[in-house]
Amino acid sequence: MNIREMIESNEDKVFIREAFFSRDSRGRERYEEPDTYRTCFMHDRDRIIHSKSFRRLKHKTQVYIRTSGDHYRTRLTHTLEVSQIARTIGRGLSVNEDLIEAITLGHDIGHVAFAHNGEEVLEERLGAFRHNEQSIRVLKKLEKDGLGLNLTWEVLDGVLHHSGFSDATDSASTIEGQIARYSDKIAYVNHDIDDSIRAGILSTDMIPREFTDVLGETHSRRIDTLVRDIVETTNANLADGVRKVSLSGAVGKAMSGLRDFMFRDIYTGEQLRAERDKAKFVLHRLFDHYEEKVEDMPELYRKIAEEEGVTRAVADFLAGMTDDYAIASFHRIYVPKFVFF
């Protein structure tokens, strides 16, 4: 018995029956011999961490664009917070932490520069664009110069279904994927409050009491409340034969209300409008340029332009850009340079 087989055998002793067991994976699109040390989901986690797209998350905006402070979240630190929250929930439920970790580390890998502002630009130009679907495109097609990472079906399913908060949204097929979806919301709502307070556009007394009375007054208290509630409620669901990750009624309502408050007053509020408009201007101009001059894009995207059309290729190229690279590209293309005679 090799080390991977020992790990898989230990899953039988630790996991609840509703968990997803590594040996039961549907596998990869392109068959590979199993690793002798790692389960398939451990292998997927490592592939994501070592990818170029994952490294670029450190220079992609979470909410606050080009902030001078060192303590604002980026898309990378958001990803790490999501992963840690999700693993804590997974440990509380005794499910597959390796699957959870792979899903959460890859869930935002397709996010655009300048956060949701960039997503709005690509939606305008393509007609439809969702970052979770772009994450799948990155993982399956764009990474490794067009080869993709050849991840397992369960990880891709969890990444695809991590967006949305209402019950009307399709859920991941695994408990682990459902945990990733809730953890994403728990992380960003709470750390975006923290960053907004740091930026001086929000104070604790501005947060509606109806939410803080239920969830807690502080960042750590709110996360603790939400994590404990999701573990307890989900365990109760499973005991009743309902294979569903969820929050209790009161806590879920407070969480949803707090999220709506952040969207209304912060994400789409007037305080950030000027910076949002600047970011969208930059990306629109870059889109115009690369649509006209396809030859200025790397070979991978020129090939996509031939196979799937120029608009799709430009969207893929821009979606992969960091904030810094997008701004540098804008300067190189549009800002006049000093010429000495």
N, C-alpha and C positions, 0 to 999 in steps of 0.2 A: 504493500500500500504506500503510494507516494504522499507528499505533504498535502497536495490539493485534495486527494481522496480522504485524508484524515480530517481536513477542514469541513468537507462536505458531510462526513460522518458525524462530526460534532454538531452540525446544524440540526440533525435529527434529535439531538438531546436537548437543544436550547430553544429552538424556534417553536412558536405555536403553530397549529396545523394550518391556520389561515395565511401564514407567511409564505413567501415565495422561496423555494429551495433551489440553490444554484444548479444542482444536477438536472433540474426540470426545465431549464431554459430552452426556448424554441431555437436558440442558436443564432448564427450569423448568416448574413446574406451569402457570403463566400466562406465555405467551410474551412476551418483551421483545426489542427490537432490541439486538444486541450493542453494547457500549461501544466507542468508537473508541480509547480509551487503555488499557483494562484487559481482561485475559482474564476469563472468567466467574468464575473462582475468586478472582482479585484483587478483583473486584466483591463477591463474597460475603464475603470477609474484611472489607472496608470496611463493609459493611452490619452485620455482627456487632459490630465495634468501636464503631460509632456508635449501637448500640441501647441502650435503657434497661436491658434485662436484663443486658447486659454490664457496664454501670456499677455495677449493684447488687452484682456479685460482690465488690466491695471491702469490703462490710460483711456478707459471709456467712462463717461459720466454716469453716475447713478441718478442724482437730481441736480446738484449744483455744479455749474459749468466753470471750469478753469478757476477754481477757488485757490486763494493764496495759502490757506491753512493746510496743515498736514493731516488733520484729523477728520476731514470729511470723507464719507464713503465713496469708493469707486465701484464700478461693476464687479471688480474682483473681490473687494472686501465684502460686498453684499453677498456674493456667491459663497464665500467662506462662512459668513454668519448663517445663511440658509442651511448650509451643510451641517453645521454644528447643532442647530436647533432640531433639524430633522433626525440626526443621529441620536440625540437625547430622547426624542419621542420614540424612535425605533427601538432603543434599548428598553424603554418603559413598556413597550408592547411585545418585546421578544420576537422581532422580525429581522429581516435580512439587512443589516447595516451596510454591507458592501454594495448591495443594489441601491440603497438609499444614497450612499455617498457618490456613486457613479452618476445617478440621475441629477442630483443637486449640483455637482461640480460642472455638469454639462448643460444645465437648463437654460442659461442665458448666453451661451456661447455665440448665438446668432444675433445678439442685440447690436443695435446700430450706434455709431458715434452720437454724442449729445443726447443719449437716452431716448425718451419717447418723442422728443422733437424730431430726431432722425427717423424714427419709425413712421411718423406722420408724413414726412417728406416722401419716403419710399412708397407709402400707401397712395399718396397723390399721383406719383409718377407711374406706378404699376397698376393702380386700380384696386389692388388688394395686397396687403403685406402684414404678416404677423411674425413677431420675433421668435415665437416658439417653433413655427414652421421653418423659419430661416435657420434656427439652431439645428433642426434635422437635416436641412440642406448642407450646412457646414459639415456636420458629422458624417454624412453619407457620401457627399460629392466633392466638397471644396477643399477639405483638409488633405494634406499630403499631396498637393499639386494635382488634385482631381481624383485621387484614389479613395479618399474617405478613410475613416478609422475602422470600418467594418465591425461596428459594435453589435451587441446582442439585441434581440427584438425587445426585450423587457426594458432595457435602458432607453432605447429610442421611444418606446411607448410612454414612459414616464416623462421624458423631456417634452414630447409633443403635447401632453395633457397637463402641463404644470400651470398653464394660464387659466384665468377665470376664477370666480369665487362663488358664484351662485350655483344652486343645485341643478340649474338647467344646463350647465356646462358639462360636456362629456368628461368622465373621470378615467384615470389610468386603470388598467386592468389589474394591477397589483396593489396591495395595501401599501407597499413601499412607495409607489408612485403617487398615491393619494396623500401620503405623509409629506412628500416633497412639495406638492401643490399648496398645502396649508402652511408649511414652513416658510415658503416664499413670501406669503402675505404677512405672516407674523413678523418676519425679519424686516421687510421693507417699510411697513407702516410704522413700526417702532423706531427703527434707526433713522428714518426720514424725519420723524418728529425730533429726534435728538439733533440731527444736522440742522434742521430749521431753527431750533432754539439757538444753536451755535451761530447761525448766520444772522440772528437778530430779527427774523421776520415772524417768529412765533414765540410765545411764552406759555408757561404751564397753565396760567390762569385763563388763557384763550381756548384751551381744549375743553369741550363741553363736559360738564360734570356728570352727565348721564352715562358717559363712557368711562371716565376715570373712577367713578364710584364702584363700577363693576370690575374693571381691569386693574386698577391701581394707579397711583400718582406718579410713579417713577418708571423709567425705562426697564430696569431689571424686574420690578414688581409686575409690570404688564406681561413681560415675556414669561415669567414664572407662572402667572395665572393661566395664560393661554396654553402653555405646555402641559401643565398639570391637568387642565380641563380636557384637553384633547386626548390625553392618555386615559383618563377616567371614563370619559364619554365613549371613546372607541372600544375600550374593554367591555363596557356595558352593552354596546351594540353587538359585539362578537358573542357575548354570553347569551344574547337573545337570538342568535343566528343571523344577524344582519352584518354582512361583510362590508362595512363602511367606516371610513375615518370621518369624524365630525366633531364639532364643538357642541356644548349644551346650548339650549335655547337662549338663555340670558347672555351668556358669554359670546355666543355667535352673533347675536344681535348687536352687542356692544362693539365687537370687532368690525362688523360690517359698517356700522355707523361711523366709527373712527376712520375707517378707510375712505368712506364717502366724504367725510370732513376734510381729509388730506387732499383728495382729488379736487374738491371744490375750492378750498382756500389756499392750497400750496401748489400742487402740481399744475393746475390750470388757472391759478390766481393771478392777480395783476402784478404782484411783487416780482415775479420772474418773467413777465411777458417780454420785456425788452431783450433779455438774454436769449429767450426762446426764439424770438424773431431773428436775431442775429445768426444763431446756429442754423436755423432753417434756410436763411438766405445763402449762407456758405454752401450748404449741401445742394441746394437747387442750382447754384452756379456751377458747382462741380459736376452735377448730373448733366447740365447743358454741354459742358466742355467735352466730357468723355463720350456722350452720345454722338457728338460731331467728330471727335478724333479718337476713334476706337483704338488706333495704333498706339496711343499713349498709355494704354492699360497693359498689364503683364500678360504673358502668353496664355495662361489659364483662362483669363476672361475674354481674350480675343477668340479663343476656341469656343467658349460658351456663346459668344455673339454669333458665331457661324451656325451653331447647333440649335440655339433657343431664342435668338434675337438679341439685338443690341440693348434694348431696354432692360431685359433680364440680366444681361452681363454687367451693365453699369450698376444695377441695383446690388448685385452680389459684391462687386468691387467696393462700392461705398459702404455696404453693410459691414464689411470687414475692417474698415478704417478705424483707427483710434481718433480721439478728438485732436491730438497733436498732429497726426499725419494729415487729417483733413484740413486743418488750419494751415499747415506748411504747404500743402498742395495748392490751396487757394492763393496763398501769397506768391508762390512760384508762377502760377498761371495768370493771375489778375493784377497783382500789385506791381507798379512800375519800379524798375531798378535804376539806381544811379549809374550813369554812363559818363566816364571821364574822357575828355578829348585832349 
